[in-house]
């Protein structure tokens, strides 16, 4: 078995939930792999720590009385924010046409500047040559197609 699979099965191994065959395989691997055996010991130590701490979680102590109750203030803040959101939605939103026009001009300006920079760096240097060569190939193939199809009789 691989170490990854052993580490995945360790919680069930410790609980005794594995089948007898799987338990034998895990035990055999743990006997031959010191890294997995160390991992098992760490898991057992962690389990012991959790078991030591478990009784404290269920009991109410003097410390729990010192913890402030935040439910009321938090719910009041949520209600206040929700009321502000509802008020903002109720007011008509005024969006000026001027702002939209200014934004579109800004986008066009940025596109023009970006194009200028790309031209300066030579990004489009061979674009025209590639387009004209592709156009030549396309026109040649179209011409050949129509010239050959016109010479053949229909039905063959």
N, C-alpha and C positions, 0 to 999 in steps of 0.2 A: 504494500500500500504506500501511497505517497504521503508526505508529511502534511500537505494541505488538507487532505481528506481526514487524517487523524485529528488535526486541530479542529476541524469542523464537527467531528463526532465526539470530542471530549466532553461536552456538557451532557450528552446522553449516556456516555460511558460512566461518568460520575454518578448519574441518577440511576444507573442500572437499567436503562430503557432499551439497550441494544439487544439484538438477538444473540444467542450463545456463540454462533459462528463469528459474528462481527466483534463480539467481546474478545474472543480468542485472538482474532487478527489484530485488534488494537493493542492487546496485552503483549503479543509477540513483537509488534513494531516498537512499543515503548521500551521493551527489553533490549532491542538492538539499536535504538536511535537515542543518543544522549540529549540531543536538542529537544526532541518531543517529550522526553522524560522530565527535563527542566521545565518545559512549558506546563506539563501536568502538575508539577509541584507549585508553580506560580498560580495556577488556577485553583488548586486546593487552598493555598494561603489566602487568595482573594475571597473564596467562598467562606472561609473561617472568619475573615474580617466582616463580611456581610452578615453572617449569623450573629456575631457579637453585637452588631449595631441594630439588628432587627427589633429587639424589645424596646429600644428608645423611640422608635418611630411610632409605635402604637400608643404610647403613654403621653398624657398631657403633663407637662412639667411647668415649673415656675418660669422657665425661659419662654415657653409658648405664650404666656400671658403678656410678656414684654413686647411681643411682635405686634405692631400696630395693624389695625384692620383698614386696609386700603380699598376695599370693595366700594364703599360709598363714594369717596372722592373720585375714584377712577370712573365710576358710572356717571357721576355728575359731569365730569370733563367730557366724556363721550357724548352725553346729551347736549352739552354746550356746543361741541364741534358739529354735531349733527344738525342742530338748529341753525348754526351759521351757514352750513352747506345748503340747507333748504332755503334760507333767505337769499343766498347768492343765486340759486337756481330760479327763484321767483322773480328777481329783477331782470328786466330785459337787457340782453347783452348787445352793446353797441359796438359794432366793428366798422371802422371807417374804411371806405373804399380806397382812400389815399394810402393807407397802410398796405393793402394788398397790391396796389400798383407799385409802390416803392419796393416791396419784397420781390415782385417779379423782375423789376429792373435790376435789383441786386443779383438775382440768380443769373440773368442774362450777362451781366457784367462779369461775374465770376466765371461763367462758361467761356466768355471771350478771352479773359486773362489766362485761363488754363489752356485754351487752344494756342494762344500766342506762346506760352512757355513751352508747350510740347513741340511746336514748330521750331522754336529756337534750339531745342535739344535734338532735333533731327528725328523725331519719332515718326513723322509722316514722310520721310525722305524718299522711300521706295514705294509709297502707296500709289502714286500716279503710274509708275512703271508697271506695277502688278495689275492695276485695273485695266490699263491699255492692253497688256498681254492677255489677260483673261478675256477681254472683249474680242481680241483677234481670234482666239481659239473658239469662242462661242460662234462668231460669225462664220468662220471656216466650217465648223461642224454643221451649222444650219444650212449653209450653202450646199454642202455635200449631200445632206439629207434630202433637200428639195430637188437637187439636180438628179439624184439617182432614183428617187421615187417617181419623178415625172417621166423617166424613160421606160419604166417597167409597165407592162400591160396589166390592167386590173384583173384580179382573179388568180394570179400566179403567186 
